[in-house]
Every structure is written in C-alpha cells, then in structure tokens.
Amino acid sequence: MTLIETERGDLTEQHVDVIVNAANWSLLGGGGVDGAIHSRGGDEILRACEEVRRTTWPDGLPVGEAVATTAGRLSARWVVHTVGPRYREPHGHEETLLTSCHRRSLEVAHGLGARTIAFPAISCGIFGYPAAEAAPVAVRAVRAYARQHPDAFDVIRFVLFAADVDAEFRTAVADLAGDAPKG
C-alpha cells in the first residue's frame, strides 16, 4: 500500500528516488522550484535537459508531459520534469493538465523503478494556480494512480515550502484519503 503524505520543507533536500521538478517548457532552468533544483543539482541536470531537447522534445516539453533526467548532486536518483498549466480566467483545461502532470510524473518514475517520489505544488507559484484548488487535484491524481498500481510506490510525498500551501495539501490529503495526513 502506498503512503501518501505531506511534509513542509525543501524539496531539494529530500532523500527519495525521484524529485519532481515544476519545470518550464524549455527545461533549461528558471525560477522557484525549477531554479532551486538546477542550482542544487548542478550542471549535470542542465546537460541532461539539453540532451532531452536535442533528442526527444526539440520544441520544449508540453504542458502535462513528463521526462526524467539525472538528479546531479541532489540526494535523489532522478529528477522528473513536468510542465504545469498556467491558471487562467475563465478556466479551461487547467485541472486536466494538472492531473496529467502528476499522472505522467508517476508513470515515468514507475518506469524507472522508483519506489519513493516527492512532488512540489505544481503550478502554485508563478503559474498562479491557487493551492486550495490545486491540492485536491494533485492528491486525487496520485491517489488514483496508487489505487491502479498498488505495488508501484512505497511513498508519494508532497513537499511544500510555504506554510499556507502546506496547510492546503494537508487538508486535501486528510479529506481525500480519509485519514489524517502524515508528516
């Protein structure tokens, strides 16, 4: 059975098999989580992303898709990069795309043989997705994957830097999992 939990902290310090990067389409670094992962992980991640751009996604990574690279100097074994949707009014397909980010990240990580994975609050930074709306979408997506693939992961963790975002994810885990959040 997969444990779905939350933790307030720094994603780049997680000792897990996979850290998920809330990347931009270029895969070449940016701000927020993306910038922190590239900075802490080192040039190996940038070189791997450049290779992905040369070989697999020459026009950049589409929103909702995911791809794996080395984790460089991070404690994780791999980084799975995914591009979240920008939150817009009026709403379009943001929820579907955010669900896809989580599902595709889990599919890629599962394909690597990862047992533990840590997610940030995808799209909740400069992409403007309110945490109160994103958290239930993210938790439903990972819970659905864990139910469909009960032996795929030991731990799926949401690692959240800001207290208000952490609170929203803890609430979503408690409400949607039917038990108290761990972490």
Secondary structure as UniProt FT lines:
FT   STRAND          3..8
FT   HELIX           11..13
FT   STRAND          18..23
FT   TURN            25..26
FT   HELIX           32..41
FT   HELIX           43..55
FT   TURN            58..59
FT   STRAND          66..70
FT   TURN            72..73
FT   STRAND          78..83
FT   HELIX           94..112
FT   STRAND          116..119
FT   TURN            122..123
FT   TURN            126..127
FT   HELIX           131..148
FT   TURN            150..152
FT   STRAND          155..160
FT   HELIX           163..177
//
